[in-house]
């Protein structure tokens, strides 16, 4: 083989080696770029996932806080409503307490007695009177109550005043002689019957509900 042929052969081998090396380098470069792109994509995806998770966590915390605040506001509003209703009831009780000294309260107590008799439906009930009203209930009072009851029902009734007065409350409790049934017409109990009405008035006039 001549020097020229050797040179051509060597150059051919070098070229092939160079081409192969370039292919390897190109392939390695593509691999690196693909891995880099995959890594970048993964980083972006993880960032988005973390951001979404953080956003969800923040939203969950915010929603939980909003629920707690709303619950607290409802509780506070309910407390204010209950206090306002109780305030109204107390003012009504105060007005009735002031009314005790007025002559017209005797007629009110008379109406409460007849109302209790209509509800109890007993011909000879026992009339329990609170200490605050005891001075209003005498024989004339009992006779008048019996007269009004007969006028309304056409039936006779005999009210017997209990020997002891009730130390608390304002009004009367009418009780069957056997003690099994009673009609509570104390002021506190009467107001309790109107709890829903009083609450509705408070909610409408004060809370616009």
ABEGO torsion letter per residue (X at the ends): XBAAAAAAAAAAAAAAAAAAAAAAAAAAAAAAAAAAAAAAAAAAAAAAAAAAAAAAAAAAAAAAAAAAAAAAAAAAAAAAAAAAAAAAAAAAAAAAAAAAABAAAAAAAAAAAAAAAAAAGBABBBBBBBAAAAAABBAAAAAAAAAAAAAAAGBBBBBBBBABBBABEBEBBBBBAAGABBBBABAAAAAAAAAAAAAAAAAAAAAGX
